[in-house]
């Protein structure tokens, strides 16, 4: 498998872990971030600006948001790459995504409450994205080591 495919696979792993953590903890932790809400608001806003009708069914809109999160986060986390330096890149990418998830929704007109409601919500938001980056890094690192062993 070439390095681009390995990076995409590691990015997908990070994105899936991030989404599973979000979706699981939001059901059990009152102050958990609601990135799904931000995703749904984003889709509604973008589709409205494009003169398109967003899905009226909330479950369908939620599914679109989750799919969009997995695709966009997979691409983002794939930037961690493979090999030894994947750890640093994954950590920086995850921390940056978490900070952006806390700081940007308000200025983007998506509301602050889903990721910025309490200090606990903010810490959880950054932690989730950092976890996604570290998962991508771990897989990328492992793929890089596999390549070294083949030589």
Phi and psi in degrees as a GROMACS rama.xvg file:
@    title "Ramachandran Plot"
@    xaxis  label "Phi"
@    yaxis  label "Psi"
@TYPE xy
-77.406  167.181  UNK-2
-62.6308  -34.0215  UNK-3
-64.3855  -43.1229  UNK-4
-66.8495  -38.0706  UNK-5
-63.5902  -42.6299  UNK-6
-64.3159  -40.9118  UNK-7
-65.187  -41.0492  UNK-8
-63.8819  -40.9959  UNK-9
-68.6267  -37.9338  UNK-10
-62.7641  -41.4413  UNK-11
-62.2438  -42.3499  UNK-12
-60.2885  -45.9152  UNK-13
-62.1668  -41.572  UNK-14
-67.0354  -39.8477  UNK-15
-66.6875  -44.035  UNK-16
-61.4443  -45.7956  UNK-17
-56.0874  -48.3801  UNK-18
-66.5078  -40.9392  UNK-19
-64.2973  -42.6774  UNK-20
-62.1338  -48.5627  UNK-21
-56.4609  -52.3935  UNK-22
-66.9719  -31.9372  UNK-23
-76.2119  -51.7168  UNK-24
-70.9837  -27.9298  UNK-25
-63.9666  -22.0491  UNK-26
-81.5234  -19.8258  UNK-27
-119.213  -20.12  UNK-28
-113.975  116.384  UNK-29
-57.4291  -37.4425  UNK-30
-93.1215  11.3469  UNK-31
-62.1634  145.815  UNK-32
-61.5936  151.213  UNK-33
-118.737  69.3218  UNK-34
-67.2463  -24.8591  UNK-35
-63.0409  -37.839  UNK-36
-65.1366  -43.1904  UNK-37
-61.6922  -39.6368  UNK-38
-63.2604  -42.8991  UNK-39
-65.8017  -41.4215  UNK-40
-63.0709  -39.1776  UNK-41
-62.4856  -46.056  UNK-42
-62.0253  -46.1035  UNK-43
-60.17  -43.9426  UNK-44
-65.4659  -46.97  UNK-45
-65.0688  -43.5035  UNK-46
-66.8273  -39.1258  UNK-47
-63.5241  -42.5946  UNK-48
-63.8483  -28.5372  UNK-49
-90.0184  12.1384  UNK-50
57.1156  36.0387  UNK-51
-113.741  155.836  UNK-52
-91.8009  116.151  UNK-53
-69.0458  157.856  UNK-54
-55.9611  134.002  UNK-55
-84.2883  -26.8143  UNK-56
-75.9325  119.697  UNK-57
-62.8743  -34.1234  UNK-58
-68.1513  -40.2371  UNK-59
-64.134  -43.2886  UNK-60
-62.1376  -40.5125  UNK-61
-62.2529  -43.5449  UNK-62
-62.4666  -40.9666  UNK-63
-60.8984  -43.4219  UNK-64
-63.0706  -43.0225  UNK-65
-64.4503  -43.0318  UNK-66
-62.7858  -43.6655  UNK-67
-62.4129  -39.6591  UNK-68
-62.2058  -46.0091  UNK-69
-63.9251  -44.4063  UNK-70
-64.9107  -51.3873  UNK-71
-66.7601  -41.4394  UNK-72
-68.8857  -32.4164  UNK-73
-61.6388  -46.7951  UNK-74
-62.7338  -44.192  UNK-75
-62.6679  -52.5683  UNK-76
-67.588  -21.755  UNK-77
-64.357  -18.3504  UNK-78
-65.7317  -14.7402  UNK-79
-64.4459  -28.1641  UNK-80
72.2959  -154.821  UNK-81
-127.887  164.972  UNK-82
92.6261  -173.505  UNK-83
-58.6463  -40.9827  UNK-84
-76.2505  -3.68074  UNK-85
-60.0397  -32.8141  UNK-86
-59.9665  -48.9182  UNK-87
-65.1629  -45.5779  UNK-88
-63.7504  -43.5411  UNK-89
-62.3761  -42.204  UNK-90
-64.985  -44.7072  UNK-91
-66.6943  -44.6574  UNK-92
-61.5206  -43.4797  UNK-93
-64.6705  -46.1003  UNK-94
-63.8293  -40.8683  UNK-95
-65.5763  -41.5342  UNK-96
-64.3479  -41.222  UNK-97
-63.3952  -44.325  UNK-98
-62.4929  -42.953  UNK-99
-63.0406  -37.1236  UNK-100
-67.4099  -25.8453  UNK-101
-86.0018  -41.5339  UNK-102
-88.7167  -28.4259  UNK-103
-90.7864  -29.5241  UNK-104
-56.3313  -40.8912  UNK-105
-59.6279  -56.5467  UNK-106
-61.0632  -24.8518  UNK-107
-84.0399  -0.0750636  UNK-108
78.5326  22.7388  UNK-109
-102.875  -2.75601  UNK-110
90.5263  149.965  UNK-111
-96.0169  -25.3066  UNK-112
-58.6585  -41.1441  UNK-113
-58.2611  -31.7751  UNK-114
-121.91  -1.6923  UNK-115
-134.748  16.6532  UNK-116
-61.3907  -49.7359  UNK-117
-135.363  170.464  UNK-118
-60.2837  -39.2711  UNK-119
-60.149  -42.924  UNK-120
-62.0258  -43.969  UNK-121
-61.7001  -46.8217  UNK-122
-63.3568  -42.5187  UNK-123
-63.7323  -41.3217  UNK-124
-58.7029  -51.9534  UNK-125
-62.466  -40.7771  UNK-126
-63.1931  -42.5404  UNK-127
-60.1504  -47.3009  UNK-128
-68.3742  -36.3835  UNK-129
-62.3542  -43.2741  UNK-130
-57.7297  -46.1337  UNK-131
-58.143  -42.9368  UNK-132
-64.2352  -38.8389  UNK-133
-72.0689  -33.9863  UNK-134
-64.8612  -45.7569  UNK-135
-59.3262  -41.2293  UNK-136
-64.4361  -42.9285  UNK-137
-62.2514  -43.535  UNK-138
-68.1898  -43.1571  UNK-139
-61.8277  -40.4283  UNK-140
-63.2512  -45.7021  UNK-141
-62.065  -41.9769  UNK-142
-63.201  -38.0568  UNK-143
-64.8694  -38.6641  UNK-144
-68.8787  -34.2963  UNK-145
-60.6079  -41.5349  UNK-146
-64.1533  -41.3631  UNK-147
-62.1458  -35.8839  UNK-148
-73.3155  -25.419  UNK-149
-73.0627  -21.4019  UNK-150
